[in-house]
């Protein structure tokens, strides 16, 4: 028997909801592994992951790269700085901001967490073939680029 769909549709069929729930499930799965071992929460790891890829950046650049709320990024940076995992230094190009980078300890933890995250990623995507994984990445990238084009140019 077919369920009757309301004019607005079911939330479970709403693609943005599916993306959000899936993202949260995957992030939580990976976070379980590094939280116990390194005491990192998801926002803290996201900041460390971006710094691990990008090197030295401003807090605003972190906010843009993670698409996290600036308060969450600020809080994560404060915790990481207090733990000695990131360092803050003046930005000589812009006196209003600071540059953030991983410390040696932060780089060491990043170097341990990334392989764990990649192992989990491989396990999650083992349900798809190689071509399907490539197609999935391309489709996600296209949807992301479209969402970025539709986003207002000013961010808070």
N, C-alpha and C positions, 0 to 999 in steps of 0.2 A: 504494500500500500504506500502510495506517495504521500509524503507530508505536505500539507498546504503551506506555501511560502507567502508571507505577508508582503505587501507592496514594498516595504523597506528592506526585505530580505532578512535572513538570519545572521546574527553576529558571526557565527562560526564559518559562514561563507564569505565574509568580508575580508578581502585579501590583505589590507593593512593589519587587521587583527591577527590573521594567520601568520604574517611576517613577524609581528611583535611577539606573539606567543612562542613561535619557533625560536626566535632570537633569544628570548628569556630562557627557554628550556636549554638551549645549547650553552649559553653563557653560564647558567647555573651549574650545569654538568661539569664544565671546565673549572669553574670557580671552586667546586667541592674539592677538587684535587689540590689546588694551590692555596686555598684558604687554610686548611689544616696544617700544611707544611710551612707556609711562609707568612701566615696571618694577614693576607691581603684580601680586601673586598673588591668587588667587580670594578667600581670606579677607579680605585687605586691601581689595579692591574691595567686598566685601559690607558691610564696616563703613562704608566711605565712602558707599555707596549708601544705607544706612539713615540715616546722619547727614545726607545730602543731602535726604532726605525729611522726617526727624523734627526736624532742628535739633539742639538741645543735649539730650543724654541721658546717663544713667549707663552704665557698662560692663555692669552687670547687665541694663539695658534692651536693650542691644545683643545680649547673649547670648540674651535672650528673643525678640527680633525676628528674629534670624538662625537660631535653633535650632542654633547652632554650640556646640561645647564651650567652656567658659569659658577654658580654657587657650589654645585657638586664637584666641579673641577678644582675650585679653590680649596674646598674641604679636603679632597684627595691629595692635592699638592702639599697642604699643610701637614697632613699625617705622614706623607712620604718624606718630607723634609725633616720632621721631628725624628723619624726613624733612621735618618741618615742615608736614605735610598736615592734622594735627589738633592741637588744643590741649586741654590738661587744666587745669581750674580747680576749686578747692574747691566742694563742694556745701554751700551754707549751710543747706539743709533737713536734711541728713544728713551729719554730720561724718565718717562712716566711708567715704563714697564721694566720687568726683569726677565732675564733668560734663565731657563730651567734645563737641567741635564741630569742624567743618571750619574750617581757616584760609582766608584769601583764596586761597592757592595750591591748597589742597584743593578749594575751591569751583570754581576755574577748571578743574582736572582733571576733577572731577565733571561740569562743564558740557560737557566735550569727550567724555567716555566715554559718557555717557547717550545721545547721539544715535547713536553707533556701536552700542551695545547694541540700541537700538530698530531700527536698520537691519537688524541680524542677525535680531532677533526677527521683523521683517516678512518677511524672506527665508525663514526657517524655516517660518513659518505661511502662506506663500503657497501651500502645498500644500493648505490648507483654505479653504473658503469663509468668508465673513463670519459667517454663521449658525453654522457649525461651530466657528469660533473662539470665539464667544460661548458656545456650548454647552460647549465644552471648558473654558473658564475657570470656568463655573458648576459643572461636574462636579468639577473640581479643588478648587474652594472648598468644595463639600459634603464631599468626602472629607477635606480638611484639617480642617474643623470637627468632623467625626466623630472623627478621630484626636485632636484636642485634647480633646474631651469624654471620651475613653477614657484619656487620659494621667493618671497619678497627679498629684495637686495639688502635690507637692513636687518640685522640680528640684534637681539637684546643681550 
